[in-house]
Amino acid sequence: MDVSLSKLWEIIADPTLAEMGKNLKEAMKMLEDSQRRTEEENGKKPLSGDIPGPLQGSGQDMVSILQLVQNLMHGDEDEEPQSTRIQNIGEQGHISLLGHSLGAYISTLDKEKLRKLTTRILSDTTLWLCRIFRYENGCAYFHEEEREGLAKICRLAIHSRYEDFVVDGFNVLYNRKPVIYLSAAARPGLGQYLCNQLGLPFPCLCRVPCNTVFGSQHQMDVAFLEKLIKDDIERGKLPLLLVANAGTAAVGHTDKIGRLKELCEQYGIWLHVEGVNLATLALGYVSSSVLAATKCDSMTLTPGPWLGLPAVPAVTLYKHDDPALTLVSGLTSNKPADKLRALPLWLSLQYLGLDGIVERIKHACQLVSGNLKFVEDELSSPVVVFRFFQELPGSDPGLNAIPVPSAAPSAVGRERHSCDALNRWLGEQLKQLVPVSGLTVMDLEVEGTCVRFSPLMTAAVLGMRGEDVDQLVACIQSKLPVLTCTLQLREEFKQEVEATAGLLYVDDPNWPGIGVVRYEHANDDKSSLKLDPEGEKIHAGLLKKLNELESDLTFKMGPEYKSMKSCIYIGMASDDIDVSELVETIAVTAREIEENSRLLENMTEVVRKGIQEAQVQLQKANEERLLEEGVLRQIPVVGSVLNWFSPVQASQKGRTFNLTAGSLESTEHTYVYKVQGSGVTPPQTPTGTRVKQRLPGQKPFKRSLRGSDAISETSSVSHIEDLEKVEQLSGGQEASEANSPERHPGAPAPLEAEPPGALQDGAQGLQHDRPQVEEPESLR
């Protein structure tokens, strides 16, 4: 294209058309600039204008309206994580969006000009699509809803097979019920949509199973289909239409369309084909199974996602010679507005050109065939579906690609749920690391949870390149050790938890981490599934303590999936984890939190009783003092004179409350020695039975490194021996200090004569810093 869009509107002769193009360009620029500023200013949230208000009488300018649109589009991005992908809108996207504005402008023309223009647009687009996708002599129906074209085709098939349907209506269907055949691998909800649109009962649908012995398990079983057709004919039903897949919605497999076409011609059934693999018909080399779709009666194309074009309609190509029936079925229309649906696609196809269309589809197919080296695909499908699995308990885990029929082991029971949780985690991680990959996490009936990579539907929309696929492969390979390590540590974690008192292992099949554990406190009602406030408080403190350890593991707290009780969820393991240390740390920490919590709960009652007891003792002491001093000393004037002549030597008595012992003590010791002391040693903090010495830089719960480049085995052993020596020496010093004579608090320290060199005879090379006491002159 010689002239860019920025200069195109300067040479347009029609002033209205030029003004419309400039307004569209300015509006798109404003929205894109606002979105860019929103992404740069992460801390500032745009005002959301989703609260409806009164319509202003004076109106608003275009800038204010576009700002409101921008706020509605991006106003909730900070509250909820953005799950939808932002489409890469380039110049071809602007051309497509321009088509909608042009359609509104063209509809204002006079009828004759409008008829000629819409007829030209419709005929050109139909001719180009039929030649690009090898569907000769076809007609086209443009529609917004992808399934709408198939519903119109079903109406056409009914009118073609039931000649009196226009006159007698559903009475002819009652006498001979139509049957629509759908594959078991068809997209969900398609059969229900067709029945709702056609007004047919659900028994008119026939679900054809897929292969179970030979071929792909996602391909229609042709032999079983023929048996179903014969049975329906014997029951007086009319086989009407068959929907085949050139790329199933789940895994992208293609039915045996050539064999199905022969079967439909034999029994007079209309054959309709849909699927993502139809895009490959535009390439020079097409597989025989997809090429057979060019002989079908109709097909549905979705050029929008294939070519990265926003807001373009889907297209249903069909072959039929009776224009009256197509008009009655709704496939054709005399309204110019219906014909203008093709305008965005008409503009976009001209902008891209034939080479640009083929190049985009070819690029998407090469992303699968050229970059994903870890997948072997016997079906030549541009869709890759893979999952992490472990076939046998003793086998090595790995990745499995669903397109290979013979290499798809199926897990059952607990192992199936475990692998599903891991694959969901893998899919979410890959979507966050490589967002342009357009991955989708889905659940298959046989294989379980899988991850789908379909570049034909996402590459042009998201602007994916070969480097992005290389990054995706690297991310997959980096996550495999994490998945393998986590899967191997699960059973060990379960055994350690079950062998530890006070801990309960929770089997949550939907959690992808190492496991789930709950601490059972003293007042825990094991038979109840209701909310436990005391347990929730303990688990909240335990979660805080575990996160403060700064280990490589992630810890979360949440209710158990089958009850309301709180649990600790332990995440994925990126390296070899010492499970015994992890479980012991959880048990000891939870026990400490419970004991401290129980002490605080009992403190209020203990302090209250201590205060009451102190008040009683102080009142009793006051009464004894009154009896000892006499009544005369209590008279204000007489008592002062009497105390001056004969003072009373009364000792100061008070009470102190020992929080550690929980007892009431006298303050006489404090007044005599001028020191506040405690005669009760506080209890030691409970610790684990095994104390692990960590190497410098080693994080918690890590096994000892052996053969590491950073820390050799010799240096590790010598470092541990040095630590043991220091502990023995410090232990000996504490023991010698403990055996020394006890000194009364506040008494002066005794002077001892030390022999020369006594400091050097104890620890070898260890220097003790002791205060020097100056000798009094009376002893010199």
Rosetta blueprint (number, residue, H / E / L):
1 M L
2 D L
3 V L
4 S L
5 L H
6 S H
7 K H
8 L H
9 W L
10 E L
11 I L
12 I L
13 A L
14 D L
15 P H
16 T H
17 L H
18 A H
19 E H
20 M H
21 G H
22 K H
23 N H
24 L H
25 K H
26 E H
27 A H
28 M H
29 K H
30 M H
31 L H
32 E H
33 D H
34 S H
35 Q H
36 R H
37 R H
38 T H
39 E H
40 E H
41 E L
42 N L
43 G L
44 K L
45 K L
46 P L
47 L L
48 S L
49 G L
50 D L
51 I L
52 P L
53 G L
54 P L
55 L L
56 Q L
57 G L
58 S L
59 G L
60 Q L
61 D L
62 M H
63 V H
64 S H
65 I H
66 L H
67 Q H
68 L H
69 V H
70 Q H
71 N H
72 L H
73 M H
74 H H
75 G L
76 D L
77 E L
78 D L
79 E L
80 E L
81 P L
82 Q L
83 S L
84 T L
85 R L
86 I L
87 Q L
88 N L
89 I L
90 G L
91 E H
92 Q H
93 G H
94 H H
95 I H
96 S H
97 L H
98 L H
99 G H
100 H H
101 S H
102 L H
103 G H
104 A H
105 Y H
106 I H
107 S L
108 T L
109 L L
110 D L
111 K H
112 E H
113 K H
114 L H
115 R H
116 K H
117 L H
118 T H
119 T H
120 R H
121 I H
122 L H
123 S H
124 D H
125 T H
126 T H
127 L H
128 W H
129 L H
130 C H
131 R H
132 I H
133 F L
134 R L
135 Y L
136 E L
137 N L
138 G L
139 C E
140 A E
141 Y E
142 F E
143 H E
144 E L
145 E L
146 E L
147 R L
148 E H
149 G H
150 L H
151 A H
152 K H
153 I H
154 C H
155 R H
156 L H
157 A H
158 I H
159 H H
160 S H
161 R H
162 Y L
163 E L
164 D L
165 F H
166 V H
167 V H
168 D H
169 G L
170 F H
171 N H
172 V H
173 L H
174 Y H
175 N H
176 R L
177 K L
178 P E
179 V E
180 I E
181 Y E
182 L E
183 S E
184 A L
185 A L
186 A L
187 R L
188 P L
189 G L
190 L H
191 G H
192 Q H
193 Y H
194 L H
195 C H
196 N H
197 Q H
198 L H
199 G L
200 L L
201 P L
202 F H
203 P H
204 C H
205 L E
206 C E
207 R E
208 V E
209 P L
210 C E
211 N L
212 T L
213 V L
214 F L
215 G L
216 S L
217 Q L
218 H L
219 Q L
220 M E
221 D L
222 V H
223 A H
224 F H
225 L H
226 E H
227 K H
228 L H
229 I H
230 K H
231 D H
232 D H
233 I H
234 E H
235 R L
236 G L
237 K L
238 L E
239 P E
240 L E
241 L E
242 L E
243 V E
244 A E
245 N E
246 A E
247 G L
248 T L
249 A L
250 A L
251 V L
252 G L
253 H L
254 T E
255 D L
256 K L
257 I H
258 G H
259 R H
260 L H
261 K H
262 E H
263 L H
264 C H
265 E H
266 Q H
267 Y H
268 G L
269 I L
270 W E
271 L E
272 H E
273 V E
274 E E
275 G L
276 V H
277 N H
278 L H
279 A H
280 T H
281 L H
282 A H
283 L L
284 G L
285 Y L
286 V L
287 S L
288 S H
289 S H
290 V H
291 L H
292 A H
293 A H
294 T H
295 K H
296 C L
297 D L
298 S E
299 M E
300 T E
301 L E
302 T L
303 P H
304 G H
305 P H
306 W H
307 L H
308 G L
309 L L
310 P L
311 A L
312 V L
313 P L
314 A E
315 V E
316 T E
317 L E
318 Y E
319 K L
320 H L
321 D L
322 D L
323 P H
324 A H
325 L H
326 T H
327 L H
328 V H
329 S H
330 G L
331 L L
332 T L
333 S L
334 N L
335 K L
336 P H
337 A H
338 D H
339 K H
340 L H
341 R H
342 A H
343 L H
344 P H
345 L H
346 W H
347 L H
348 S H
349 L H
350 Q H
351 Y H
352 L H
353 G H
354 L H
355 D H
356 G H
357 I H
358 V H
359 E H
360 R H
361 I H
362 K H
363 H H
364 A H
365 C H
366 Q H
367 L H
368 V H
369 S H
370 G L
371 N L
372 L L
373 K L
374 F L
375 V L
376 E L
377 D L
378 E L
379 L L
380 S L
381 S L
382 P L
383 V L
384 V E
385 V E
386 F E
387 R E
388 F E
389 F E
390 Q L
391 E L
392 L L
393 P L
394 G L
395 S L
396 D L
397 P L
398 G E
399 L E
400 N E
401 A E
402 I L
403 P L
404 V L
405 P H
406 S H
407 A H
408 A L
409 P L
410 S L
411 A L
412 V L
413 G H
414 R H
415 E H
416 R H
417 H H
418 S H
419 C H
420 D H
421 A H
422 L H
423 N H
424 R H
425 W H
426 L H
427 G H
428 E H
429 Q H
430 L H
431 K H
432 Q H
433 L H
434 V L
435 P H
436 V H
437 S H
438 G L
439 L L
440 T E
441 V E
442 M E
443 D E
444 L E
445 E L
446 V L
447 E L
448 G E
449 T E
450 C E
451 V E
452 R E
453 F E
454 S L
455 P H
456 L H
457 M H
458 T H
459 A H
460 A H
461 V H
462 L H
463 G L
464 M L
465 R L
466 G H
467 E H
468 D H
469 V H
470 D H
471 Q H
472 L H
473 V H
474 A H
475 C H
476 I H
477 Q H
478 S H
479 K H
480 L H
481 P H
482 V H
483 L H
484 T H
485 C H
486 T H
487 L H
488 Q H
489 L H
490 R H
491 E H
492 E H
493 F H
494 K H
495 Q H
496 E H
497 V H
498 E H
499 A L
500 T L
501 A L
502 G L
503 L E
504 L E
505 Y E
506 V E
507 D L
508 D L
509 P L
510 N L
511 W L
512 P L
513 G L
514 I L
515 G E
516 V E
517 V E
518 R E
519 Y E
520 E L
521 H L
522 A L
523 N L
524 D L
525 D L
526 K L
527 S L
528 S L
529 L L
530 K L
531 L L
532 D L
533 P H
534 E H
535 G H
536 E H
537 K H
538 I H
539 H H
540 A H
541 G H
542 L H
543 L H
544 K H
545 K H
546 L H
547 N H
548 E L
549 L L
550 E L
551 S L
552 D L
553 L L
554 T L
555 F E
556 K E
557 M E
558 G E
559 P E
560 E L
561 Y L
562 K L
563 S L
564 M L
565 K L
566 S E
567 C E
568 I E
569 Y E
570 I E
571 G L
572 M L
573 A L
574 S L
575 D L
576 D L
577 I E
578 D L
579 V H
580 S H
581 E H
582 L H
583 V H
584 E H
585 T H
586 I H
587 A H
588 V H
589 T H
590 A H
591 R H
592 E H
593 I H
594 E H
595 E H
596 N H
597 S H
598 R H
599 L H
600 L H
601 E H
602 N H
603 M H
604 T H
605 E H
606 V H
607 V H
608 R H
609 K H
610 G H
611 I H
612 Q H
613 E H
614 A H
615 Q H
616 V H
617 Q H
618 L H
619 Q H
620 K H
621 A H
622 N H
623 E H
624 E H
625 R H
626 L H
627 L H
628 E H
629 E H
630 G L
631 V L
632 L H
633 R H
634 Q H
635 I L
636 P H
637 V H
638 V H
639 G H
640 S H
641 V H
642 L H
643 N H
644 W H
645 F H
646 S L
647 P L
648 V L
649 Q L
650 A L
651 S L
652 Q L
653 K L
654 G L
655 R E
656 T E
657 F E
658 N E
659 L L
660 T L
661 A L
662 G L
663 S E
664 L E
665 E E
666 S E
667 T L
668 E H
669 H H
670 T H
671 Y H
672 V H
673 Y H
674 K L
675 V L
676 Q L
677 G L
678 S L
679 G L
680 V L
681 T L
682 P L
683 P L
684 Q L
685 T L
686 P L
687 T L
688 G L
689 T L
690 R L
691 V L
692 K L
693 Q L
694 R L
695 L L
696 P L
697 G L
698 Q L
699 K L
700 P L
701 F L
702 K E
703 R L
704 S L
705 L L
706 R L
707 G L
708 S L
709 D L
710 A L
711 I L
712 S L
713 E H
714 T H
715 S H
716 S H
717 V H
718 S H
719 H H
720 I H
721 E H
722 D H
723 L H
724 E H
725 K H
726 V H
727 E H
728 Q H
729 L H
730 S H
731 G H
732 G H
733 Q H
734 E H
735 A H
736 S H
737 E H
738 A H
739 N H
740 S L
741 P L
742 E L
743 R L
744 H L
745 P L
746 G L
747 A L
748 P L
749 A L
750 P L
751 L L
752 E L
753 A L
754 E L
755 P L
756 P L
757 G L
758 A H
759 L H
760 Q H
761 D H
762 G L
763 A L
764 Q L
765 G L
766 L L
767 Q L
768 H L
769 D L
770 R L
771 P L
772 Q L
773 V L
774 E L
775 E L
776 P L
777 E H
778 S H
779 L H
780 R L
